[in-house]
Amino acid sequence: MVHYLFDQLAFVRKGTLKAAEGVTEEQADIVPEGFNNSIRWNLGHLYVVLERYGFKYIGLPQQLPEGFRERFEFGTSPRSYEGAAPVPTMTELTELLGGQVDRIREALGDRMHEQVTPYTTSTGFTLYTPEQFMSLALYHEGLHQSVIKLYKTILNR
């Protein structure tokens, strides 16, 4: 039986991809006044974090394009990153995001309750199983999806 969290992850990811529709390459890099990141950063960050939650902590290889960790990990900002890795296009980002949930479902389908090396988030919350990582990923993606929608509203004024 398929774990319900995979259906929820697919539903939330569909909303994120919907929110990214219509964003131009130029708009994707604008950091609205008073904020630290852009739409492109938020999308890349969602990819990096779910990749980490879905693969790294269970001991599986991540599929991170060159420069993604340095460009999109927690604590980074497009204002401070000047790496040599190419900036992913919006099409590249949405394609990566579009296939990620299925890869995680395939890798973790029957492993959701396994104990993994505990991971404590920056806010002090400790996770012990892939199921817990995927549950937190829903919250995390919802936050960033809202930011993307807010940025689009600001940019389209």
N, C-alpha and C positions, 0 to 999 in steps of 0.2 A: 504494500500500500504506500502511495506517495505521501510524504509528510506535508501537512497543510502549509507549513512555512514556505515551501517552494512556490505554491500557488500565490501566496501573499507577496513574496519577493517579485514574482513575474508581474503581478498586478501593479505594484508600486513602481517597478522599473518601467512599465508601459507608460505610467503617468509622467515619469521623469523624461522619457523620450518625447512624449507629447509636449511637455513644457519646453523642450529644446527646439521644437519645430519652428521654422521661420527665423531663427537667430542667424544673422549674417556673420561672416568671418570677422568683420570689423566690430560688430556689436559684441561678439564673444569675448573680446579682450578688453572691453571698457570696464574699468573699476569705478563704480559710482562713488560720488563724493561721500565720505564718511564710512566707507567700507574698505576691506582689505583685499578682496578677491573679485574675480570676474566669473561670467557664466562658464567659460572654457575651464577655468580652474575648478569650479564646483563639479562639473561633469567628470573631469579627470580625477578629482579627489574621490568621488563616489566609486569610480572604477578601481582605484588603488586600494581603498579601504575594504571594499567587498572582496577583492582578490586576496588581501591579507587574511580577512576573516574566514573566507571559504577554503583557502588552501594552506597558507603558511603555518597556521597554528595546529593543523592536523598533520603537518609534515609532508604536504604535497607541493609540487613545484608550482610557482606562480607564473602567469603569462603577463609580464610587465614589459612593454616596449621601452626602448632606450630612453632614459631621462625621466620616465614617469615618476619614479620614487622621489627624485630630487625636485621635480617640478610640482607634484600634486600631493605629497604626503602632508600629514598634520603638521602645522606650524610653518608651512611654506606660503609664499605669496608670489603672484606674477610680478610684483614690484621689486622683489629681491632676487629672483632667479635670472641668471644670465648664462645658463649652460649652453654647451655646444649642440646638444640634442635638438633635432627639429621639433617645432611646435606641431602637435597633431591637429589636423583639420577637424572641423565639426563633423564631417562625414566619417572620418576615421574614428573619432570618439564615439559617435552614435553606433557605428558598427561594432566596436568593441563592447560597448554597454549592452547592445542588443543580443549578443551571444553569451554573455557572462553567466546569466542565471541558469541557462541550460547546462553549461559546463559544470557549475557548482552542483546542480541537481544530480548530474551523472556521477560526479566524484563522491558526493556525500549521501546519496540516496538511502543507503542502509547503514550509515555511520553517525547519524545525528545524536545518538546517546552515548557515544564513546567518550571516555575521559581523555582530555588532552592536557598538555602542560598548561596550568592556569595562566591567564593573562589578565592583568589589571589595567583598566583604561586610565586615561589621564584624569578622569573624575573620581577614581577610586573604586570603580565597580569591577569585580572579578568574575571572569567567565571560565567555565570548566568543560563545556561540551560544544560541539558544532551547533547544536540546536540553540544554545544560548547566544552564540555568535550571530547566527542568522536572525534571531529575534531582535537583538540590538541593531543589526544592520537595517531592519525595517524602520526603526526610530531614526537612525542616522540619515537614511536616504530621504525620509519625509522632511527632515529639517532642511536638507540641502535643496530638495525639490521646491520647497516654499521660497527659499532664497532666490532660486532661478526665476520663479514666477515674479517675485518682487522686482528683481533686476530688469526683467522684460517690461514690466509696467513703468519703471523709472525711465528706461531707455526709449520707450515709445511715446513719451509725453511730448 
